[in-house]
Amino acid sequence: SQEDSSVSPSALEYTGAFDLPMSSQIKARVKSGSTWSALADTTFAVGPIAQYLRISEIMYHPEEPNTEFIELTNIGTEPINLNKVRFTKGVDFEFGNVLLQPGEYMVLVENIAAFESFYNTGLFVGGQYEGSLDNAGERIRLRDAIGNDILDFDYDDNWHELTDGYGFSLTAVSPASTNAEDWDSKFSWRASMYQ
């Protein structure tokens, strides 16, 4: 309502149900007569993100400085919007309005310029994260918009020697696994085939 100075001019007025196309934070008030309620602030998670989103590759100790990356894959049968999905351990990153198609993968990188210069490819780069991955191994946690864990695991540089500074990444053996314990196991990861 533009007549009520307590409501932002950019606020929208709804009188019925509406669909959210992606995970979103909603702030709302209810108007009864001329009185507005207190502000309610809630985040909604939309879509089968936890079922479909997987970390499929981790370049934690690259041979070339600043070329770390984490690859994510949509293992599902429908597109997922990653809005508000975030890394809370290992690196710091929150997705905006990014759509990942079925079977599609994308990378988050430590440094976009260094990554693109070294790999010289047209890969789908979803963004640049804050921080860097520990060369000795560490915990990685990926959460959905409302804070539920999608993946929460530790990787270790002792798992596969080639991944520890020799230009090879850790690659998930079975990215479609639904067993949370698989991600913490050396046997669920292998060294990439190529540098």
N, C-alpha and C positions, 0 to 999 in steps of 0.2 A: 504494500500500500504506500503510495507516494505521499499521501496526506499525513501519515503518521511518521513523525521525525525519528522515532526509535527504530524504524525499519530501514535498512540500507536501500538506496534507490535501485541497486542491482538485484535485490531479492525478488524471487518469483513467488506468486501466490498460486497454490494448488487447492482444489476442492475435492479431489478424488485420488485414486491410485495412479501410480506412474511406474514405468520400468526403468531400472538402472542398467545401462549398457556395459558397465564395468564396475569394479570395486570402487566405492566412493565414500567420502566423508560427507554426511548430511547434517546441517545445522537447521533446526526448525523451531518455530513458535506457533502456537495456536491462538487464534483471535476469537474471543467470545464477546460479542457486542463491541465495545470500544476498548476492551482490555486484552493485552497480549500476555501470554504465559511466559514463564522463564524459558531461556534458550536451552533446547535439547541438542546434544552433539553426539552423534553415533556414526560408526563406520560399518559399512556392509561389505562382505566379501561376495563377489559375484563370479560364478562359473566354476568348473571342475579343476581349478588350478592345482590343488594339492595332489589330485589323482594323475594329472598329466605333465606337470613340470618336473624335469629332472636335471641335475648337473651331470653332464656327460663327459666333460674333459676339464682338467686343471693343469695349467702350465704355471707351476708355483716357483720353479727355479730355472728360468730360461738361461740359455747360453749368452744371449744378447741382452744387456741391461734394459730395464723398463718395458719389456715385451711380455710380461705376465698376462694371462687371461684365464677366464672361467667361461666354459661353454655350457649353455643351457639348451635343452631340447624339449619340444612338445611331443610326447610319446602318444598322445591321444588321437581321437577321431574328429575333434572339432577345434576351432580356433579358441585361444585363450587370451584374454587381455590381462597384462601383468601390472596394471595400475595399482600402486601401493604395495606390491610385493617388495620385500627388502631383505638384504643381507645384514645380519646383526652381529655376526662373529666372523672373524677372518678378514673380511673387508667391510666397508660401509657403503651401501648403495640402496637407493629406493627408486623403483621404476615409476615412470610416468605412464601415459597412455600409449602402451606398446602392445601390438597384436602379434602373436606367434601362431602361425598356421600349423595344422597337423603335420608332423614329421619335420617341421622346420627347426633349425637351430640358429642361435645367435651367440655372440661373445660379448662379455663385459671385459674391459681391459684396464690395465694400470695406467697406460699413457697412450692416447689415441694416435698422436703423431708418430711415436716410436713404433707402435704396433703396425700401422699402415705402411711406414717406411720399410720395415723389416719384412713383413709378409706380402706386401704389394699385391693385395687381393681385393676382391669385391665382397668380402664377407659381411654379414649383417652384424654391425657393431651397435649394441644396445646402449652403450654409454661407457663412461670412465669412472671407476670406483675410487673411493678415498682409501688411503692406506696401501699396504702391500701384503702379499701372502708370505708366510714364514718359510724360509728355505728348509728348516728342520722339521716342518710339519706343524699342524695346529688344528683347532676346531673350526668348522665352517657351519654356520646356521643360516638357513633360508626360511623366511616366514611369510605367511599370507597377510592380507590387508588387516585382519583382526588379531594378528599375533600368534596364530597357530603355526606350529612347525610344519614345514614341507619336507625339509631335510635338515638333520643335525648330526654331524659325524666328525671324526678326526681322520686326517690323512697323515702319513708318516714318510719321511724321506728315505727310510730304510726298506720300504716295500720293494722298490725296483731301482737299482743303481742308476740306470740310464736316465731316470727322471730328475736326478739330483745335479743339475748344472751342465748336462751334456746335450741339451737341445731337444729332449723328448718330454712329452707331457704324460700325466696320468690320464688314462682313458678308461671309462667304465666298461666292464665286460658285458653287463646287461643293464643298460640304462632304464629299461622298463620294469625292473624289479620293484616289487611292492613290499619287500621285507626290509624294514628299517635297519636291521642288523647288518645287511649286506654292505652298506656304505662304509662301515667301520672296518671292513676286512681287507687285508692285502689281496686276497684271492678274488675280490670283486673288481680289482683294478689291474691294468696292465700298462706297460710302456707303449706309447704311440708307435705306429709303424714308421712314421717319417719325422724328420726334424723340422 
